[in-house]
Amino acid sequence: MNFCSDNVTGAHPAVLDAIARHNAGSVTAYGDDILTQAVEERLRALFEAPDAAVFLVATGTAANALSLSVLTPPYGAVYCYEEAHVQTDECGAPEFFTGGAKLITLPGDDGRIAPQRLEAEVARPTHGVHHVKPAAVTLTQATCVGTVYTVDQVHALSTIAHDHGLRTHMDGARFANALATLGCTPAEATWKAGVDVLSFGATKNGALAAEAVILFDPALAEAFAFRRKRAGHLFSKMRFLAAQMEGYLSADTWKTNAAHANAMATKLATGLKGIAGFSLLHPVEANEVFVEMSEPAMLGLHAAGFDFYRWTVPDRCVARLVTAFDTRAEDVDRFVETAVALAATA
């Protein structure tokens, strides 16, 4: 009954089966094998982007930081939401791999940057070499509070970025969860809406450790290839990252997993919002639920065997609950039932 994160899960059987299938024998190292090339081509086809460059890495932090490193110079500015993962949870990796670029945070409602706020920031007059140079915008999809940017919102933000000479990066650690909500194609959610680079996540949705960086502008590929190697993410046995991605994409496993995780979050939110003393902080549009409750209720839920994180919100008792591809409906029901019982005794 662990709702701490979608990182606490094991791997999906389809992913493990793919690793086992590709374990035997010897293949060319460093991504020059047939499997890795086939997976790269499959991702190009999935995104309707035949000219895109695809690179596999093992972590979301590497995917984001290396993506940003080819979009901004060391003296550049990258605009992000104030609680975006690149800002709060990557230990300065974007700054390190860009060689010192500055993250500039922007507030927003329900985890989303407002177009008018971005416009005001990138249009702000600067004093030449005395200020960092606006270079990129990074959007988290699904957002860090469990909401989703619509295609129109992504397009509006990307248009502002491009009009001012910036590039757009999308942190898609939970891209599958966002797509399950949007109901559009991967292409419509990314490059057709103006995204230049996507970090396509798999780890949170059933892989062991596998992410893909998709560069919709192939001119960025050479620089990225060298930066990936220099960062230690060119795996010698790349076939095992590729095998994970093959299993993840097979039979639409990635879509099925995300749809289930989203459904469990919706079920959880629906059950909690009707309980006295429990209130949702944000719309639930993917697989994260942020709920305010009393201190006794939080302690009672922990005592009943539920694991989840207390979220840092000043002067409030807030829990972050994350569902995953293997979350059981009975565990969601039990959480709600326990919350009801605790509310009744408050």
C-alpha positions in Angstrom: 0.0 0.0 0.0 2.7 2.4 -1.1 1.6 5.7 -2.6 5.0 7.4 -2.2 5.9 7.5 -5.8 5.6 5.6 -9.1 9.4 5.0 -8.7 8.8 2.4 -5.9 7.3 -0.2 -8.2 9.0 -3.2 -9.8 9.3 -3.5 -13.6 6.4 -4.5 -15.8 6.6 -8.2 -17.0 6.8 -7.1 -20.6 10.0 -5.1 -19.8 11.6 -8.0 -17.9 10.6 -10.5 -20.7 12.3 -8.2 -23.3 15.5 -8.1 -21.3 15.5 -11.8 -20.9 14.9 -12.3 -24.7 17.8 -10.1 -25.6 20.2 -11.3 -22.9 21.7 -14.2 -24.9 24.7 -14.0 -27.2 26.9 -11.1 -28.1 26.0 -7.9 -29.9 27.9 -4.7 -30.9 28.4 -2.4 -27.9 27.7 1.3 -27.3 24.3 1.4 -29.2 25.6 0.2 -32.5 23.5 -3.0 -32.2 20.4 -3.8 -34.2 18.0 -3.7 -31.3 19.0 -0.2 -30.2 18.7 1.1 -33.8 15.3 -0.6 -34.1 14.0 1.0 -30.9 15.3 4.4 -32.1 13.4 3.9 -35.4 10.3 2.8 -33.5 10.3 6.0 -31.5 10.7 8.1 -34.6 7.7 6.3 -36.1 5.7 6.7 -33.0 6.2 10.4 -33.0 5.8 10.7 -36.8 9.3 12.3 -36.9 11.5 10.4 -39.4 14.3 12.9 -39.1 14.4 13.1 -35.3 17.5 11.9 -33.4 16.8 9.5 -30.5 19.2 8.8 -27.6 18.6 6.4 -24.8 19.8 7.2 -21.2 19.1 5.7 -17.9 17.6 8.5 -15.7 15.2 11.3 -16.1 17.8 13.7 -14.6 20.3 12.8 -17.3 17.6 13.2 -20.0 16.6 16.6 -18.8 20.0 18.0 -18.0 21.6 16.8 -21.3 18.6 18.0 -23.3 19.0 21.5 -21.8 22.7 21.4 -22.4 22.2 21.4 -26.2 19.6 24.2 -26.0 21.4 26.8 -24.0 24.9 28.2 -23.8 26.6 28.5 -20.4 25.5 32.1 -20.2 21.9 31.3 -21.1 18.6 31.4 -19.1 16.2 28.5 -18.9 12.7 29.3 -17.8 10.8 26.7 -15.7 7.9 26.4 -13.3 8.9 27.3 -9.8 8.5 23.7 -8.5 9.6 21.9 -11.6 11.7 18.8 -11.2 14.7 20.5 -12.9 14.6 23.1 -10.2 13.8 21.2 -7.0 15.0 17.6 -7.5 18.0 17.4 -9.8 20.8 18.7 -7.5 22.0 21.3 -9.9 22.4 18.9 -12.8 20.9 21.2 -15.4 23.3 24.0 -14.3 26.2 21.6 -14.3 25.7 20.0 -17.7 24.9 23.3 -19.4 28.1 24.7 -18.0 26.4 27.2 -15.8 23.2 28.3 -17.4 20.7 29.9 -15.0 17.3 28.5 -14.2 14.7 31.2 -13.8 11.6 30.1 -12.1 8.1 31.3 -12.9 4.9 30.9 -10.7 1.7 29.5 -12.1 -1.6 28.0 -11.2 -1.8 24.2 -10.7 1.7 23.6 -11.8 1.5 25.3 -15.2 3.4 28.4 -16.5 1.0 31.0 -17.7 1.7 32.3 -21.2 1.4 35.9 -20.2 3.9 35.5 -17.4 6.4 33.8 -19.8 5.9 36.6 -22.4 6.6 39.2 -19.7 9.8 37.5 -18.6 11.4 36.8 -22.0 10.4 40.2 -23.3 12.0 42.0 -20.3 14.8 44.3 -21.4 18.3 43.2 -20.6 21.6 45.0 -20.4 23.6 42.9 -22.9 26.5 40.9 -21.4 25.5 41.9 -17.9 22.5 39.6 -17.9 22.0 35.9 -18.9 20.7 35.4 -22.4 17.2 33.9 -22.7 17.7 30.5 -24.3 15.0 27.9 -23.5 11.8 27.1 -21.8 11.2 23.7 -20.1 7.7 22.4 -19.5 6.9 19.4 -17.2 4.2 17.1 -18.7 2.4 15.8 -16.7 3.2 18.6 -14.2 4.7 18.2 -10.8 1.3 18.6 -9.2 -0.5 16.1 -11.3 -2.1 18.4 -13.9 -1.6 18.4 -17.6 -0.8 21.1 -20.2 -3.4 21.0 -23.0 -2.0 20.9 -26.6 -3.1 24.5 -27.0 -1.3 25.6 -23.9 1.9 23.9 -25.1 1.5 25.6 -28.4 1.0 29.0 -26.9 4.1 28.7 -24.7 6.2 27.3 -27.5 5.1 30.1 -29.8 6.2 32.7 -27.3 9.5 31.0 -26.9 10.1 30.7 -30.6 9.0 34.3 -31.3 11.8 35.4 -28.9 14.4 33.0 -30.2 14.1 30.4 -27.5 13.8 26.6 -27.8 11.2 24.5 -25.9 12.1 21.4 -23.9 9.5 19.0 -22.4 10.2 17.0 -19.3 8.1 14.0 -20.1 8.9 11.7 -17.2 5.2 11.2 -17.0 4.5 11.9 -20.6 2.5 8.7 -21.0 0.2 9.7 -18.2 -0.4 13.1 -19.8 -1.1 11.5 -23.2 -3.6 9.2 -21.6 -5.5 12.3 -20.5 -5.1 14.3 -23.6 -6.2 11.6 -26.0 -4.1 12.9 -28.9 -1.1 11.5 -30.7 2.4 11.8 -29.4 3.3 14.1 -32.3 0.3 16.4 -31.6 1.4 16.7 -28.0 5.0 17.5 -28.9 6.7 18.8 -32.1 3.4 19.7 -33.7 2.7 21.9 -30.7 6.2 23.4 -30.9 8.3 21.2 -28.7 11.9 21.0 -29.8 13.3 18.3 -27.5 11.4 15.7 -25.4 12.6 13.7 -22.4 10.4 10.6 -22.9 10.1 8.7 -19.7 9.6 5.0 -19.1 11.1 4.4 -15.6 8.1 5.7 -13.7 5.7 3.7 -15.9 7.1 0.2 -15.9 10.8 0.2 -16.9 13.8 -0.5 -14.7 15.8 2.4 -15.8 15.3 3.8 -19.3 14.4 7.1 -20.8 14.7 8.5 -24.3 15.7 11.9 -25.5 14.0 12.8 -28.7 15.6 15.7 -30.6 13.0 16.8 -33.2 15.8 19.1 -34.7 18.4 16.6 -35.9 21.0 19.4 -36.0 21.3 19.0 -32.3 22.3 15.3 -32.5 26.1 15.6 -32.8 26.4 17.8 -29.8 24.1 15.6 -27.8 26.1 12.5 -28.7 29.3 13.9 -27.4 27.6 15.3 -24.2 25.9 11.9 -23.5 29.3 10.1 -23.7 31.0 12.8 -21.6 28.2 12.5 -19.0 28.7 8.7 -18.6 25.3 7.8 -20.2 26.6 6.0 -23.3 26.1 2.5 -22.0 28.5 -0.1 -23.3 25.6 -2.7 -23.1 23.1 -0.3 -24.6 21.0 -3.3 -25.7 19.6 -3.5 -22.2 18.2 0.0 -22.2 16.9 -0.7 -25.7 15.3 -4.0 -24.5 13.5 -2.1 -21.7 12.1 0.4 -24.2 11.1 -2.3 -26.6 9.1 -4.1 -23.9 7.7 -0.8 -22.8 6.4 0.1 -26.2 5.2 -3.4 -27.2 1.5 -4.0 -27.4 0.9 -0.5 -26.2 2.1 -1.5 -22.7 3.1 2.1 -22.0 -0.4 3.4 -22.8 -2.1 0.7 -20.8 0.1 1.2 -17.8 -0.5 5.0 -17.8 -4.2 4.6 -18.2 -4.4 2.3 -15.2 -2.3 4.6 -13.1 -4.5 7.6 -14.0 -7.7 5.6 -13.3 -6.5 4.7 -9.9 -5.6 8.3 -9.1 -9.1 9.4 -10.3 -10.7 6.7 -8.2 -8.7 7.8 -5.1 -9.5 11.5 -5.6 -13.2 10.8 -6.1 -13.3 8.9 -2.9 -11.4 11.4 -0.8 -13.1 14.6 -2.0 -16.3 13.7 -0.3 -14.8 13.1 3.1 -15.1 15.8 5.8 -11.7 17.3 6.6 -10.1 16.2 3.3 -9.7 18.5 0.3 -7.9 18.3 -3.0 -5.3 21.0 -3.7 -5.2 20.6 -7.5 -7.3 19.0 -10.3 -6.3 15.3 -10.7 -5.5 14.9 -14.4 -2.7 12.3 -14.3 -1.5 9.9 -11.5 -0.8 12.3 -8.6 -3.2 13.4 -5.9 -2.5 16.2 -3.5 -4.8 16.2 -0.5 -5.0 18.4 2.6 -6.1 16.6 5.8 -5.7 16.9 9.6 -2.5 15.9 11.4 -4.4 13.1 13.2 -5.7 11.8 9.9 -2.3 11.7 8.4 -0.9 9.9 11.4 -3.8 7.5 11.4 -3.3 6.6 7.7 0.4 6.0 8.3 -0.4 3.8 11.3 -2.8 1.8 9.1 0.0 0.8 6.9 -0.1 3.4 4.1 3.1 4.9 2.8 3.1 8.3 1.3 5.0 11.6 1.5 4.0 14.6 3.4 4.3 17.5 1.0 5.9 20.8 2.0 3.2 23.4 2.1 3.6 26.1 4.7 1.2 25.9 7.6 -0.8 23.0 6.0 -0.9 19.3 6.3 -0.7 18.0 2.8 -0.2 14.4 1.5 1.1 13.6 -2.0 -0.3 10.3 -3.2 1.0 8.7 -6.4 -0.5 5.8 -8.2 1.3 3.5 -10.7 0.8 0.8 -13.3 0.5 -1.8 -10.6 -1.6 0.0 -8.0 -4.4 -2.2 -6.8 -8.0 -1.0 -6.7 -8.5 -2.7 -3.4 -5.7 -0.7 -1.9 -7.3 2.5 -3.1 -10.6 1.4 -1.6 -9.0 0.6 1.7 -7.2 4.0 1.8 -10.6 5.8 1.3 -12.3 3.5 3.8 -9.6 4.3 6.4 -9.9 8.0 5.7 -13.7 7.8 6.2 -13.2 6.0 9.5 -10.7 8.5 10.7 -12.9 11.4 9.7 -15.8 9.9 11.7 -13.7 9.8 14.9 -12.3 13.3 14.5 
